[in-house]
Amino acid sequence: MTAVITGMGLFTPVGRGVEATFDALCTGRSGLVQPPADHPIAGSLEVAGVLPAIDPRSVASGPDTKILDRIVLLALLTAAEAFADAGIEVGRDVAPERAAVIVGGVGGMATLEAQVLTRAARGRAGVNPYLLTGILPNMPSARIAIRHGIRGYSSSVGTACASGVQAVADAVRLIQAGEADVVLCGASEAPLFPTFADTFGNARALARGWADPTAASRPFDTRRNGFVLAEGAALLVLESADHAAARGATGYAEIAGYGVTTDAYHPTAPRPDGTGAAESIRRALAGGGVPAAEVGYVNAHGTGTKLGDIAEITALTEVFGPNGVPVSSTKALTGHLLGASGVLEAAATALALGRGLLPPTWNLDDPDPACAADHIRKDPRATETGYALTNSFGFGGQNVSLLLARSWR
């Protein structure tokens, strides 16, 4: 059973929606800024991918306006956009029992932090009785299911920065097994609060020392010195090709294959030899029955960390050979949306295939010799390739690769 992308919802630092987001990725419009002085993370982050404020009353009503974490607000807004883009209304275009939802992410940690501080100041009476419905990782999926009447499979995925793309892989499994006709999948992340920012900062994982915030995220560049933390949500509507064809839907791309592996190496560092990532890529290719030589683009995980960038290029070289495939990382503009990054990048990869235009890695002025590859730099590159790959890697050694096909039948 073939799974195709028929809808996208994107709420990102570079723009909201398909057109604004892809235009930014191709023209170099960065979403990275110095946090405003009144932002909670102004003293913790030099640069970040910051979204506009959301009035909870525009998304919810009653007590929910006081407890819904930002991840849930982002997920609800993005889910509505994805379903509208696909032209799907649950109950009209798909039976509620045949619809599913899988949304990854770390959960409502900003709400938890706020409640811990409130309890410290006011005692147990200050703790909201609905705290759990604000912080549990499954709340984005649950709230989307409630809002849209989804009565089939519902789940969350917590595999760090690979969460969103693993949610997509799980959605493909559901469709291939015949358990669902339509699956909303992806991730929502809102990590811009002091404790979360400070843990990355103290670990020296974040880009620092950049007077121009738009220059801070530099995947594969010799001057890279960490990633840029960002917030956002990216959700895809996956649909069986038969179901999409029956309702006359136009798809963006087919999920031709996926690979999921574990490094079994270190809680935070990738395997230096890239073998876990390489195996993930090979499994994605094998799932689609596509030789490596037919893949014409890789949207890399490429965060801008020293070890991570090298390990990924090592893996790509093992599979595709030296300079064997055009590569770019869109995190140079968006920053790192943690679990949501991979889904945003999968969307960008599908759009690149459909429009025949590969977004470059901006800020890649001086490629690191240790990251030698066919880097797409400075300008978008035209393509006629029918297949592209996107990678997403997470703490704990999580590796997920998706193979996308330009056309589907």
C-alpha positions, 0 to 999 in steps of 0.5 A, spaced: 500 500 500 503 506 497 503 512 502 503 519 499 503 526 502 497 530 500 497 535 505 502 540 509 501 544 515 508 548 516 508 554 522 516 555 522 521 561 523 521 562 516 514 563 514 507 560 515 504 555 510 507 552 504 509 557 499 512 562 504 516 557 507 519 554 500 520 561 498 524 563 504 528 556 503 530 558 496 531 565 496 535 565 503 530 569 507 532 567 514 528 566 520 533 567 525 533 573 530 536 575 537 531 574 541 527 580 543 528 583 550 521 581 553 522 574 551 523 569 556 529 566 553 532 573 552 538 572 557 539 565 555 540 565 547 544 569 543 540 567 537 533 563 536 528 561 531 522 565 534 515 565 532 509 570 533 505 570 539 499 566 539 493 568 543 490 562 546 483 564 545 484 564 538 485 556 538 481 554 544 476 557 549 474 556 557 479 553 562 483 550 556 486 557 554 490 557 561 493 550 560 494 548 553 502 548 552 504 552 546 506 545 543 498 544 543 497 551 540 502 550 534 499 543 533 492 545 533 493 551 528 498 547 523 493 541 523 487 545 521 492 548 515 494 541 513 487 538 513 485 544 509 491 543 504 489 536 503 482 538 502 480 533 507 474 533 513 474 527 517 467 524 517 466 527 510 472 525 506 474 519 511 471 515 516 473 517 523 475 510 525 480 510 518 483 516 520 489 516 525 494 522 528 501 521 530 505 527 533 512 527 536 515 532 540 518 532 547 511 535 551 509 541 554 516 542 558 515 550 558 508 549 562 511 544 567 517 549 568 512 554 570 508 550 574 514 548 578 516 555 579 509 557 581 509 551 586 515 554 589 512 561 590 505 559 592 505 552 595 501 546 592 495 551 592 498 554 586 498 547 582 493 547 576 489 541 577 489 540 569 497 540 569 497 533 566 493 535 560 498 541 559 504 537 559 503 530 557 507 528 550 500 525 547 496 531 548 498 534 541 495 528 538 489 527 543 487 535 542 487 534 534 483 528 535 478 531 539 478 537 535 477 533 528 473 527 530 479 522 529 477 515 532 482 511 529 490 510 531 493 516 536 500 516 538 506 520 540 513 519 538 519 521 543 525 519 539 528 526 540 530 530 534 528 524 530 521 524 533 517 527 527 520 523 521 519 517 526 512 519 526 512 519 519 515 512 518 510 510 523 504 513 519 507 509 513 506 503 517 499 504 518 497 505 511 501 499 509 498 495 514 491 497 512 490 500 518 488 507 516 486 511 510 489 518 512 494 519 517 496 526 520 503 526 522 509 530 524 511 534 530 510 540 534 516 543 539 516 549 543 523 549 546 524 556 547 524 557 555 530 558 560 531 551 562 531 548 556 535 553 553 540 553 558 541 546 558 544 546 551 548 552 552 551 549 558 553 543 554 556 548 549 552 545 543 549 552 541 552 557 536 555 563 539 559 569 538 555 571 532 553 579 531 549 577 525 544 572 528 542 570 520 549 568 520 549 563 526 547 557 523 552 554 518 551 547 517 558 544 514 562 550 514 569 551 517 566 556 522 560 552 524 560 552 532 553 549 534 546 549 532 540 554 533 535 553 537 528 554 534 520 553 535 515 550 530 510 545 528 510 541 521 505 536 520 503 532 514 497 528 511 499 522 509 494 518 505 493 511 501 494 512 494 488 508 492 484 513 497 487 519 494 486 517 487 478 515 489 477 522 491 481 526 486 486 528 490 493 531 488 499 529 492 506 532 493 510 526 493 510 519 495 514 516 501 517 510 497 521 508 503 524 509 510 529 506 514 530 506 522 536 504 526 539 506 532 547 507 533 547 503 540 553 508 541 552 514 546 547 518 549 548 524 545 554 523 540 553 520 533 557 514 531 563 517 528 563 512 522 556 514 521 554 506 520 548 507 524 546 513 519 548 509 513 544 503 515 538 507 516 539 510 509 540 503 505 534 501 509 530 507 506 533 505 499 531 498 499 524 499 502 523 503 495 527 498 491 531 504 488 539 504 487 543 509 490 545 512 483 537 514 482 537 519 488 538 526 486 538 530 492 539 529 500 536 534 505 541 533 510 540 533 518 546 538 518 545 542 524 552 545 524 555 541 530 562 539 529 561 532 530 554 531 527 555 534 520 562 530 519 558 523 521 552 525 516 557 526 511 561 520 512 554 516 512 552 519 505 559 518 502 559 510 504 552 509 501 553 514 495 560 515 494 565 521 494 561 527 492 555 522 489 549 526 491 547 533 491 546 535 499 543 541 502 541 543 509 535 548 510 537 549 518 541 554 516 535 558 515 530 555 520 535 553 525 533 547 529 526 545 531 528 539 534 523 533 533 519 538 528 525 539 523 525 533 520 518 533 518 519 541 515 525 538 511 521 532 509 516 537 506 521 541 503 524 535 500 517 533 497 516 541 494 523 540 491 522 534 487 515 537 485 518 544 483 524 541 480 528 546 485 533 544 490 534 549 496 541 551 498 545 551 504 545 558 506 551 561 510 556 555 507 561 560 505 567 555 506 566 548 506 569 544 511 574 539 508 572 533 513 565 534 510 566 534 503 560 533 498 556 536 492 554 541 496 548 546 494 551 553 495 549 560 494 543 559 489 538 553 488 539 548 483 535 546 478 533 538 478 529 533 474 531 527 479 525 523 481 528 521 488 530 524 494 532 523 501 531 526 507 535 524 514 533 526 521 538 524 527 536 524 535 540 524 541 540 516 543 543 514 537 536 515 533 536 515 525 531 515 521 531 516 513 525 517 508 526 516 501 521 520 497 518 519 490 516 525 485 510 522 482 505 517 484 500 513 481 
